């Protein structure tokens, strides 16, 4: 796995095999579960920060939308109340005028 000879003549000396050779150490270190580099720590910190900001933004938008609808609902109710009140005042005025003319 470590050396490929395509053609020719050569003499090789085996120093170590298996997990003791260089390829074995590379494979063993790649298989370790907990190897955090400074770059991976920084990436994880950025991901956590962006996630918190996204959640916070979502909460702010939802709360703002909720309170905006509540204010809009109150304005709508007040507008309808004003229209109904005006309508009944007109009817009252017309009835009063009709009763006074009789």
PyMOL commands that set and color helices and strands:
alter all, ss='L'
color gray80, all
select helices_A, chain A and resi 18-20+22-30+38-101
alter helices_A, ss='H'
color red, helices_A
deselect
rebuild
show_as cartoon
